[in-house]
Amino acid sequence: MTPDTKQTGPVATETENLRAVIERARFVLFDFDGPICRLFAGHSAQDVAKDLVEWLERQGLRELLTAQERVHPDPMAVLYAVNRRHPHSDLVVELEDRLTQQELKAAPSAWPTEFADPLIRTWSAVGARLAVATNNSPRTAATYLESRGLSGCFAPNIYGRTQDLDHLKPHPHCLNRALNALGAAPRSALMIGDAPSDYLAAESAGVPFLGYARNERKEKLLRDAGARYVVASLEPVLGVLRSRS
């Protein structure tokens, strides 16, 4: 979709509805890994997960994980698994800190999502207030945004993973923290995310949702979760904003 594309029927209606969702947003909450960048593009998430598993094994805790969890490519899956068995424990705190250090190592080699930087700057320039609501460490998001010269568009509104893993999305905790800090009514905000957990958190918080799906698999997951508006690129979102100026 581009602002000057002429369409008819259901496609035109969908386009106008999407435009309305974008233009209505006075506050925008971005997920981090996905809509803003691909955090583990140059620092494999699978290697990070393997590092966490190997650390557990060195502690003599190999049996905490199932065989499937020991080879899972997502480091968050390892963290979730340990938290289920030892919630709020010192072990979870130490494992979460280890994951944060790995995320910080990944930040310099993260790939910016196409059109994300100009979209963030444009949305900020037209008067929207922005926040990050992520399951990644807020330190990681802040480090990356500073490296791109985007800190001023968000600071200090970066809300991410704490040591209370029960508050990770799909729990709306980080969205509610962002809304409270911004003084935003949920319906005046917009959440942009790339995972069903983002959509479910937005639903729980009463915040309209725009899905970003860089491939068909991610789009299907978002649609199946209930997301109504999903874009394959942030370019049309940027186009809507630029057409207003």
C-alpha positions as CSV (number, residue, x, y, z in Angstrom):
1,M,0.0,0.0,0.0
2,T,1.2,3.5,-0.8
3,P,-0.7,6.8,-0.1
4,D,-1.5,7.4,-3.7
5,T,-2.5,3.8,-4.7
6,K,-6.0,3.7,-6.2
7,Q,-7.9,0.6,-5.0
8,T,-11.5,-0.5,-5.0
9,G,-13.7,-2.8,-3.0
10,P,-12.5,-4.6,0.1
11,V,-8.8,-3.7,-0.5
12,A,-9.7,0.0,-0.6
13,T,-11.7,-0.4,2.6
14,E,-8.8,-2.2,4.3
15,T,-6.4,0.5,3.2
16,E,-8.6,3.3,4.6
17,N,-9.1,1.4,7.8
18,L,-5.3,1.0,8.2
19,R,-4.8,4.7,7.4
20,A,-7.3,5.6,10.1
21,V,-5.6,3.4,12.7
22,I,-2.2,5.0,11.9
23,E,-3.5,8.6,11.9
24,R,-5.5,8.2,15.1
25,A,-2.5,7.1,17.1
26,R,-1.1,9.9,19.4
27,F,1.1,7.4,21.3
28,V,3.0,4.6,19.6
29,L,4.4,1.6,21.5
30,F,7.0,-0.4,19.5
31,D,8.1,-3.9,20.2
32,F,11.9,-3.9,19.8
33,D,13.2,-7.1,18.2
34,G,11.3,-7.2,14.9
35,P,9.6,-3.9,14.2
36,I,12.8,-1.9,15.1
37,C,15.6,-4.3,14.3
38,R,16.6,-8.0,14.0
39,L,18.6,-8.2,17.2
40,F,20.2,-11.5,16.5
41,A,21.0,-11.0,12.8
42,G,24.8,-11.1,13.4
43,H,24.9,-12.9,16.8
44,S,22.9,-16.1,16.4
45,A,20.0,-16.5,18.8
46,Q,20.6,-20.3,18.6
47,D,24.1,-19.8,19.8
48,V,22.8,-17.7,22.7
49,A,20.3,-20.4,23.6
50,K,23.2,-23.0,23.5
51,D,25.3,-20.8,25.8
52,L,22.5,-20.7,28.3
53,V,22.0,-24.5,28.2
54,E,25.8,-25.1,28.5
55,W,25.9,-22.7,31.5
56,L,23.1,-24.7,33.2
57,E,25.0,-27.9,32.5
58,R,28.1,-26.5,34.1
59,Q,26.1,-25.8,37.2
60,G,25.0,-29.5,37.3
61,L,21.4,-28.5,36.3
62,R,21.1,-30.2,32.9
63,E,18.0,-32.1,34.0
64,L,16.1,-28.9,34.5
65,L,15.5,-28.9,30.8
66,T,13.8,-31.5,28.6
67,A,15.6,-32.8,25.6
68,Q,13.6,-30.5,23.4
69,E,14.3,-27.5,25.5
70,R,18.1,-28.2,25.4
71,V,18.1,-27.8,21.6
72,H,15.5,-25.0,21.3
73,P,16.8,-22.2,19.1
74,D,15.2,-19.4,21.2
75,P,17.0,-18.3,24.3
76,M,13.8,-17.0,25.8
77,A,12.4,-20.6,25.7
78,V,15.3,-21.7,27.9
79,L,14.6,-18.8,30.3
80,Y,10.9,-19.5,30.4
81,A,11.5,-23.2,31.1
82,V,13.8,-22.6,34.1
83,N,11.4,-20.0,35.4
84,R,8.5,-22.4,35.3
85,R,10.4,-24.9,37.5
86,H,12.1,-22.3,39.8
87,P,10.0,-19.1,39.6
88,H,11.5,-16.0,41.1
89,S,14.7,-17.8,42.2
90,D,18.3,-16.7,42.2
91,L,18.9,-19.1,39.4
92,V,16.4,-17.3,37.2
93,V,17.9,-13.9,38.1
94,E,21.4,-15.1,37.1
95,L,20.2,-16.7,33.9
96,E,18.3,-13.6,33.0
97,D,21.4,-11.5,33.6
98,R,23.4,-13.9,31.3
99,L,20.8,-13.4,28.6
100,T,21.0,-9.7,28.9
101,Q,24.7,-9.7,28.5
102,Q,24.3,-11.8,25.3
103,E,21.7,-9.3,24.0
104,L,24.0,-6.4,24.7
105,K,26.7,-8.3,22.7
106,A,24.2,-8.7,19.8
107,A,23.1,-5.1,19.7
108,P,26.1,-3.7,17.6
109,S,25.5,-6.3,14.9
110,A,21.7,-6.0,14.8
111,W,20.1,-5.2,11.5
112,P,17.8,-2.2,11.3
113,T,14.3,-3.1,10.1
114,E,13.8,-1.5,6.7
115,F,12.1,1.9,7.0
116,A,12.1,1.7,10.8
117,D,14.5,4.5,11.4
118,P,12.7,7.1,9.2
119,L,9.3,5.9,10.5
120,I,10.4,6.5,14.1
121,R,11.8,9.9,13.3
122,T,8.8,11.0,11.2
123,W,6.3,9.8,13.8
124,S,8.2,11.7,16.5
125,A,8.4,14.8,14.3
126,V,4.7,15.0,13.6
127,G,4.0,15.0,17.4
128,A,3.4,11.4,18.4
129,R,5.0,10.3,21.7
130,L,6.9,7.0,21.4
131,A,7.8,4.2,23.7
132,V,9.4,0.7,23.5
133,A,7.5,-2.2,25.1
134,T,9.6,-5.3,24.7
135,N,10.5,-8.7,26.2
136,N,14.1,-7.9,25.6
137,S,16.3,-6.2,28.2
138,P,15.5,-2.4,28.2
139,R,19.3,-1.9,28.4
140,T,19.6,-3.7,25.1
141,A,16.9,-1.6,23.4
142,A,18.5,1.6,24.8
143,T,21.9,0.7,23.6
144,Y,20.7,-0.1,20.1
145,L,18.6,3.1,19.8
146,E,21.5,5.2,21.0
147,S,23.7,3.7,18.3
148,R,21.1,4.7,15.6
149,G,20.7,8.2,17.0
150,L,17.1,7.4,17.9
151,S,17.3,7.8,21.7
152,G,15.7,11.2,21.7
153,C,12.6,9.8,20.0
154,F,11.9,7.5,23.0
155,A,13.8,8.5,26.1
156,P,13.1,7.7,28.8
157,N,10.2,5.5,27.7
158,I,11.8,2.1,27.2
159,Y,10.1,-0.7,29.1
160,G,11.4,-4.3,28.9
161,R,12.2,-7.5,30.6
162,T,12.6,-7.4,34.4
163,Q,13.5,-10.3,36.6
164,D,9.8,-11.0,37.2
165,L,9.3,-13.1,34.1
166,D,5.6,-13.5,34.8
167,H,5.3,-9.9,33.5
168,L,6.6,-10.6,30.0
169,K,4.2,-10.3,27.1
170,P,1.5,-11.6,26.5
171,H,1.1,-10.0,30.0
172,P,0.3,-6.3,29.4
173,H,2.7,-5.1,32.1
174,C,5.2,-3.3,30.0
175,L,2.5,-1.7,27.8
176,N,0.7,-0.5,30.9
177,R,3.9,1.0,32.3
178,A,4.4,2.8,29.0
179,L,0.8,4.1,28.9
180,N,1.0,5.3,32.5
181,A,4.4,7.1,31.9
182,L,3.0,8.8,28.7
183,G,-0.3,9.7,30.3
184,A,-2.0,7.9,27.4
185,A,-5.5,6.5,27.2
186,P,-5.2,3.0,25.7
187,R,-7.4,3.8,22.7
188,S,-5.3,6.8,21.7
189,A,-2.2,4.5,21.4
190,L,-1.0,2.0,18.9
191,M,1.1,-1.1,19.5
192,I,3.4,-2.3,16.7
193,G,4.6,-5.9,17.1
194,D,5.6,-9.0,15.2
195,A,4.4,-11.8,17.5
196,P,1.2,-13.2,18.8
197,S,2.3,-12.2,22.3
198,D,2.5,-8.6,21.2
199,Y,-1.1,-8.7,19.9
200,L,-2.4,-10.5,23.0
201,A,-0.7,-7.9,25.3
202,A,-2.2,-5.1,23.3
203,E,-5.6,-6.7,23.5
204,S,-5.3,-7.1,27.3
205,A,-4.2,-3.4,27.6
206,G,-7.0,-2.2,25.3
207,V,-4.5,-0.8,22.8
208,P,-5.1,-1.0,19.0
209,F,-2.6,-3.2,17.3
210,L,-0.7,-3.1,14.0
211,G,1.3,-6.3,13.1
212,Y,4.5,-6.3,11.2
213,A,5.3,-9.6,9.5
214,R,8.5,-9.9,7.5
215,N,7.4,-13.3,6.1
216,E,4.3,-15.4,5.5
217,R,4.9,-17.6,8.5
218,K,4.9,-14.6,10.9
219,E,1.8,-13.1,9.1
220,K,-0.1,-16.4,9.6
221,L,0.8,-16.5,13.3
222,L,-0.4,-12.9,13.8
223,R,-3.6,-13.5,11.8
224,D,-4.4,-16.7,13.6
225,A,-3.9,-14.9,16.9
226,G,-6.6,-12.4,15.9
227,A,-4.6,-9.5,14.5
228,R,-6.7,-7.5,12.0
229,Y,-4.1,-5.2,10.5
230,V,-0.8,-6.7,9.4
231,V,1.8,-5.1,7.0
232,A,4.7,-6.9,5.4
233,S,6.8,-3.7,5.3
234,L,6.8,-0.5,7.3
235,E,7.0,1.5,4.1
236,P,3.2,2.0,3.8
237,V,3.0,3.2,7.4
238,L,5.7,5.8,6.7
239,G,3.8,6.8,3.6
240,V,0.7,7.5,5.5
241,L,2.6,9.7,7.9
242,R,4.4,11.6,5.1
243,S,1.2,12.2,3.3
244,R,-0.1,14.2,6.3
245,S,2.7,16.7,6.2
